[in-house]
Amino acid sequence: MEINDSIRVLKGVGEKTGLLLESLGIFTLLDLLLYFPRAYDTFRDAEESYFNGQDKLKLSATLLKKTRPIRTGGGRTLTTLTFDTEYGPLKAMYFNMPYIGNAFQVGENYRITGKFLRKGKNLETVNPALLREDVEIIPVYPLSKGVTNHLLRRLLTQVLERVIFNENLPSSILQEEGLVPLDEAVRNLHFPADEEKLRQALTRMRFQEMFAYSMKILLARSLRDASTAGQVFRMSPRLAQLKEAIPFQLTPAQNRVIREILQDQKKSAPMNRLLQGDVGSGKTIVALITLFNVVENGCQGAFMAPTEILAKQHYKEAVRLLSPFGVEIEELTGSTKKKDRERILQALREGKPMIVVGTHALIEEDVEFSHLGMIVTDEQHRFGVNQRARLRNKSQEAEVLVMSATPIPRTMALTLYADLDLSVIDEMPRDRKIIETELLDAREREKCYRKVRDEVAKGRQAYVVTPLIDLDEEGELNSVMGLYEELSKGELKGIRLGVLHGKMTSKEKDRVMGEFSLGELQVLIATTVIEVGVNVPNASVMVIENAERFGLAQLHQLRGRVGRGAYQSYCIMLAQIRSQTTRERLEIMVKSHDGFFIAEEDLKQRGTGELFGVQQSGNSGLVLSDLTRDYALFQKAHRHARTVYGGNSPEDQRLRAQILDRIQRSLKYISLD
Ligand SMILES: Nc1ncnc2c1ncn2[C@@H]1O[C@H](COP(=O)(O)OP(=O)(O)OP(=O)(O)O)[C@@H](O)[C@H]1O
């Protein structure tokens, strides 16, 4: 039996079954082996404490009697079978299965599975299934009429008895990542020995899938690189001087990603890179240093932020750092005065080497760059694909750097832009202290605001964030305006308070943000307009009112507004805790400070993080993996793929050709065309 043989060589596959299988896309034995379960059912052995109608159990039962089907309301039929079990009599009710009785014989013993409910001396269950094998985990395949789970399992047994899968990953990778061999993985995917084996099998197959996906990305990019000629930037001799001028020492991770970007700039193919780093890890400086190099090469650089507040902040930072080196920097947003705007546009058109920092005002039609060398977008989930593409269209040759702080947009970008390279800042500046995080009941506000007063007295500043601008209808949630009223007369009397929310004009927002940055305002009461990127290192307390209203990823972003300098910082979540789930969710924030972990937990809370769930994700073409859920694994796979793909030795090249070929042949659902 050969892996590419038709399924019709199998016992039990005649004309009719053959056609049914083919309609599911299963033509060959390989197709069948790659027809993956969509989920797994796990069963426990029956136990008294599990007779709760919730847990799926398996139970040994002897049939005592069967009734004829009777009609019930709504045109349904009900057939009742009564079994004897060691836990007492079991009443099994089958709806709309009038012939079910034929599958059972009085006096015979069966293993059945279902959810059982204790009712006095009896047990009850609805539509339980007959378990043909004594196993704990059963794969559930995507089915269609005439193709049952049982049929697929029978056929798979036949195939797996006769064929062996050849390994298609280098043993060095298997060893390094502790992956099980392909053959073992495929077997356990269809017939898991236990949960651990299944987990290993899924990990192996997901790795494989994402490895192939990465190879595909690399292939796509190399095709692109070959077709577009970009610009070549040399390393400016003044880069070292610039680094010396920075008031702090760059972390090794920052230095590494700067090197990665500069390497890209040296190549003629245009860069397409995603810069990922947790909140406060210091992405901005990386952007500025590499933009500097572009200007040093006589080109223009564009830096696009999602809000005017952020654009202003980046602009100021750029001026502070780069003006002393004679770099021309301009700010272009919706609020830029007409006269200034015209002057800036003209300078850009004339090809003056400069950096322009702005919002989506940068992508308006009349903004024409000449010699645009590099585009940085501070992503944070805010720009749509089209907006980004429009900036890209300002210059096909420009280097593109996309910055992002959370794993979610990062993955989305990866799926949407399959040809992005990845740079990760995976460590925080050394002077950072863990942000002490506390969860308080809404009634403990006094304690919370005492902390705010203490910190303000020390010369620090604070944010108070709340979900609403105006009072909500029930007056239950604290709005920005309501809080301002209340706090200015009460807990924070005598402290200079400011208010910031989305309905203010840009000019008002600018003014308030400016005053807060300069320390003129001591406490800023705001909505989530400050969620992304705002950087005031002197701020050391973040109070989040009605914290139960925010998602975990958002809370992490908010908390990231403090602890951005050397001061010990605090995050206090005030919440109306009405359920254990809310408490557990918010406590994740108290326990963890790792953005990636929190984002994962966030996903789990939303129910997509199921360990054994297998569903097609988005339009990436991935079947078993989910780029968000499996991100850590994806990074590993991507790294290995890069090593294999980029290696220059004849050995690497041979391996690369071989792997690409194998990917194409053995996993055709990840085809390369
Ligand atoms: N190596 C470093 N050592 C000390 N401070 C640093 C270092 N790198 C950056 N910083 C400072 O850390 C703060 C946060 O940096 P930055 O604003 O770039 O963060 P970010 O990665 O953009 O975070 P966010 O995603 O929250 O916007 C800034 O005040 C910056 O000057």
The ligand as an SDF file (V2000), in Angstrom:
LIG
                    3D

 31 33  0  0  0  0  0  0  0  0999 V2000
   17.0830   51.4590   27.1780 N   0  0  0  0  0  0  0  0  0  0  0  0
   16.3270   52.2900   27.8760 C   0  0  0  0  0  0  0  0  0  0  0  0
   16.6360   52.5980   29.1650 N   0  0  0  0  0  0  0  0  0  0  0  0
   15.8730   53.4420   29.8850 C   0  0  0  0  0  0  0  0  0  0  0  0
   14.7700   54.0420   29.4050 N   0  0  0  0  0  0  0  0  0  0  0  0
   14.3930   53.7740   28.1450 C   0  0  0  0  0  0  0  0  0  0  0  0
   15.1440   52.8890   27.3100 C   0  0  0  0  0  0  0  0  0  0  0  0
   14.5350   52.8220   26.1030 N   0  0  0  0  0  0  0  0  0  0  0  0
   13.4580   53.6180   26.1680 C   0  0  0  0  0  0  0  0  0  0  0  0
   13.3670   54.2080   27.3860 N   0  0  0  0  0  0  0  0  0  0  0  0
   12.3320   55.1240   27.8520 C   0  0  0  0  0  0  0  0  0  0  0  0
   11.2100   54.2970   28.1700 O   0  0  0  0  0  0  0  0  0  0  0  0
   10.0030   54.9900   27.9340 C   0  0  0  0  0  0  0  0  0  0  0  0
    9.1020   54.1380   27.0450 C   0  0  0  0  0  0  0  0  0  0  0  0
    9.6180   54.0470   25.7410 O   0  0  0  0  0  0  0  0  0  0  0  0
    8.6600   54.0800   24.4720 P   0  0  0  0  0  0  0  0  0  0  0  0
    7.7450   55.2330   24.5870 O   0  0  0  0  0  0  0  0  0  0  0  0
    9.4930   53.9510   23.2730 O   0  0  0  0  0  0  0  0  0  0  0  0
    7.8610   52.7590   24.7320 O   0  0  0  0  0  0  0  0  0  0  0  0
    7.0430   51.8940   23.6930 P   0  0  0  0  0  0  0  0  0  0  0  0
    7.7890   50.6310   23.4730 O   0  0  0  0  0  0  0  0  0  0  0  0
    6.6800   52.7200   22.5410 O   0  0  0  0  0  0  0  0  0  0  0  0
    5.7750   51.5520   24.5630 O   0  0  0  0  0  0  0  0  0  0  0  0
    4.2220   51.6910   24.2060 P   0  0  0  0  0  0  0  0  0  0  0  0
    3.8900   50.4470   23.4690 O   0  0  0  0  0  0  0  0  0  0  0  0
    3.6100   51.7680   25.5350 O   0  0  0  0  0  0  0  0  0  0  0  0
    4.0790   52.9260   23.4150 O   0  0  0  0  0  0  0  0  0  0  0  0
   10.3880   56.3090   27.3140 C   0  0  0  0  0  0  0  0  0  0  0  0
   10.3850   57.2950   28.3150 O   0  0  0  0  0  0  0  0  0  0  0  0
   11.7850   56.0780   26.8180 C   0  0  0  0  0  0  0  0  0  0  0  0
   12.5310   57.2590   26.7800 O   0  0  0  0  0  0  0  0  0  0  0  0
  1  2  1  0
  2  3  1  0
  2  7  2  0
  3  4  2  0
  4  5  1  0
  5  6  2  0
  6  7  1  0
  6 10  1  0
  7  8  1  0
  8  9  2  0
  9 10  1  0
 10 11  1  0
 11 12  1  0
 11 30  1  0
 12 13  1  0
 13 14  1  0
 13 28  1  0
 14 15  1  0
 15 16  1  0
 16 17  2  0
 16 18  1  0
 16 19  1  0
 19 20  1  0
 20 21  2  0
 20 22  1  0
 20 23  1  0
 23 24  1  0
 24 25  2  0
 24 26  1  0
 24 27  1  0
 28 29  1  0
 28 30  1  0
 30 31  1  0
M  END
$$$$
